[in-house]
Amino acid sequence: MTTSPFKNNEFIRVLLTVLAICSVGGLFSGCGDTAQQDIDDLRSSSVASRSQDLGQTMKYIDSYERFEMGEFRNKVNSGLNRWMSTRTDTQDSWAIADSASSLPESIKSHSIFTNLASDKFSGNDAFFVQQCYWMEKVAERVHAKYTILNHEYALQIALSKASDEEKEAWKTSDDLLALVVAKLNPALNSQDDASGMSEVKLLARAMELFDWTVRNIQLTEARAWPSESTMDKLSLTTDVDPKSWPPATGAIGPGYSRYPWQTVTYGKGDFIDRAHVFALLCQASGIPVTILATPAVDGSIRPYEEWLPAVMVGKELYLFDTLLGIPIPGDSAGSIATLDQVKAEPTLLSRLNLTPQESVEKQDYRVVANQLDGVLALIAAEPESISRRMFDVQGALTGAARVGLVSNPDVLIEEIRSLGSVKQVVLWHMPFSIALFREQVALAVDKTQFDADMREKLLWLPTDEIYIDNFVMFRTARNMYLRGIFEADRNSRIRSALSYYFAFMYSDEDISNIKTDPQLQESLGIRQAVGQDARNWMEQLAYMEGNMTLIRADAAFFMSLAHFENGNPQPALNWLDNQLPKMDTDGRWEPWRQYQRGRAFESAGDYVSAQEAFDADSSAQKAGSKLRSRWMKELEALKNGS
């Protein structure tokens, strides 16, 4: 069995030193410009470059193939800059959002904020455009192809309450989830508005997007917010004031270590990352959403503690818990609780406490009744989405190239405030904090070649992120997965996500041979450079050996998700039970395997096996899986007529 060299911390330290010397491209793009960006800007002054229009640049976003990250960033950003430099029309109606004034001073003094009025594209701008495109494609696909079996509990509870006439009518419905939602949440209005959307359909769409988020973003433990006593230990900068804004110093913390596009690429994140992705998917679908929070009590500079996302339907905020991975249950089986309901009936939250039979350790729900009156509402708006430059691009996009790039948080803030359910509504700091943190990571990587302490602080980086950048085709696979391309198109010669993932199923023999097989090395795009000494070359090969071990495990896990996403739970189970353990020799995906097994069994109607899988979940979502296990017991009882 192949042993990954990434298990050796000393190897990772060496690797970080090598990466500091070599270019690692777009993974670490921050707010500043790169030398390559400057070169591309000079080229943009040429007549030939000026002939490139916005539509041509957007083709990089629409492309099925992915470029190397640095190349992708430079192509898109410099293309947008060329377009901007040749514009003859101007739009004077842009203004910075009023709500931006509520952000922490450390953010407002940073370039990510002060450059909102800039017409210069750089750093994360290219990836932001891609992120918006991905969110729209995922939302469109989920709405078009979502299967009711992903809401087996709600379906079976609704069927148990439906009349024979209703059951017969449901057999021919093309939007069964909406009928289920209406049955379980009778207070909702089922009448369509002028846009063809009813309150019932709105909540059903939100349920679909939430379920996609939970299944596709594997939950990791949320890090603690850096305290004054830990700031110096965690920060990537020197001489840090203990009262500094942690993300701006590179001190890793909850929810701000990755951009949403990175979260969906790697398929992992904490409950705040999940909430962030869910909020963006809702925005892409025109669904009003906020992140609820409670006042911080840890005595740090942290302004609040994120709780969960809430979708505004009518005059209510419906609660979706990204830590548990389920909506907060209402007062009747299958219904979804609202903020006003849990305020009036706090026992709805205490019902989420685990019993001694479910957990040896006492696990009570993290929010209690006396915190509910102080709840805040946070509005998610990416920095780029309220910038002048994206406002200008949005106004120029037409036809197939059109993608939603801008947001108006002030409007939603007023809508949420008018409900009277929360104490305060403010712009969420998290999207801005991510940009500050990633800038510090980029700067820190450059220091690792001569700073041993910095290498120690970045030990998480190679095995969490960097390894993927050695496999451009893997990014193509993720791109196709997010766009729902699960079947190959022979006519257009387009491969599928499944076929790309399968290409990464390296055998132990392949991995062992990387050091001695020149043909295999060539296929992976690596070759010994002229003048490269033998020791450095062997370190490079050992690095690739570790990469191959990691990437094949990722591919096997995502292969199972792709089958499930394509409506095939049995092949998904086959990959989870038989193929993944062979590929994932380090057990990296093991914490999330049981939950995915449970979902596949649930979708297939095997409630007993689903319950066993959920009970075996040891991941950060284990409390939510225990609650889902309760649902399976209910369904099995219904099935047996008891």
Secondary structure, DSSP 4 states (H G I P E B T S, - for coil): ----GGG-HHHHHHHHHHHHHS--GGGG--SS--HHHHHHHHHTTSHHHHT--HHHHHHHHH-SS---HHHHHHHHHHHHHHHHHH-----------GGGGGS-HHHHTSHHHHGGG-----TTHHHHHHHHHHHHHHHHHHHHH--GGGGHHHHHHHHHHS-HHHHHHHTT-S-HHHHHHHHH-TTS--S--TTS--HHHHHHHHHHHHHHHHHHSEE-PPPPPPPTTTHHHH-SSSS--TTS-HHHHT---SS-SS-HHHHHHHTEE-HHHHHHHHHHHHHHTT--EEEEEEE--SSSS--EEEEEEEEEETTEEEEEETTTTEEPB-SSTT-B-BHHHHHH-THHHHTTSPPTTT-SS----S--GGGGGG-EEEE---GGGGSHHHHHHHHH--GGG-------HHHHHHHHHHH--SSEEEE-SHHHHHHHHHHHHHHHHHHTTT-HHHHHHTTHHHHHTGGGGG-HHHHHHHHHHHTT--S-BTTTTB--HHHHHHTT---HHHHHHTTT-HHHHHHTT--PPTT--HHHHHHHHHHHHHHHHHHHHHHHHHHHHHHHHTT-HHHHHHIIIIIHHHH-TT-TTHHHHHHHHHHHHHHTT-HHHHHHHHHT--STTHHHHHHHHHHHHHHHHHHTT-
